Amino acid sequence: MNKNIRLILASASPRRHELLQAGGLIHSVIVSDADESVRTEAPDGVPFACHYAAEASRMKGEAVCAMLSPVDGIRTFIISADTVVSSDMASVLGKPKGKEDARRMISSLSGGTHYVIGGLTVSELSGKSVTCNVITEVTFATLTEAEIDAYISTNEPYDKAGAYGIQGIASLFAEKVNGDYANVVGISVAQIRKILTEEFNILPQELIG
């Protein structure tokens, strides 16, 4: 990667960190302390789930930007993200609060197609910021009560939106993925590349490290 470009991931998620690493995007991590409970209402025509994810990603990015100072000769970019799961785009499934909440979420996804909405913000410390949504459709098999009980008895559901991790045990349930798989895991590295190259005029080869 170009030594005059610095990428910062505003997330403690190991999955997002690993995805950026796998894509050759050398970065450091600064965890955001944003208060995500403060949200504006969704604009007319924007589904609530999309607004929710985008707003959370934007707030995380702003919080980390506020911690930093520019460095001469270095272009610093903050990458922030939030992921929600929704069956109808009007409501969201975040991280489950416990076993019964996880059961409710997995049961609601069983036998149907839902959306994984990744809110993504790329902010240059000098001021410009771009926020978007990446949406992936995931179809689950119809699960038995015994399968759901077995799954929620593992540790996998409890730190993940929608109570599942598609890269783990829940890969057994996902019959079809339509769209960006990395977005379901944690963050769309392809969309990060697109934003940096198209919105911030970074040459694609400058990102490969």
Summary of the structure (lengths in Angstrom):
residues: 209
radius of gyration: 17.5
end to end distance: 4.2
largest distance: 58.6
contacts: 682
relative contact order: 0.18
helix: 37%
strand: 23%
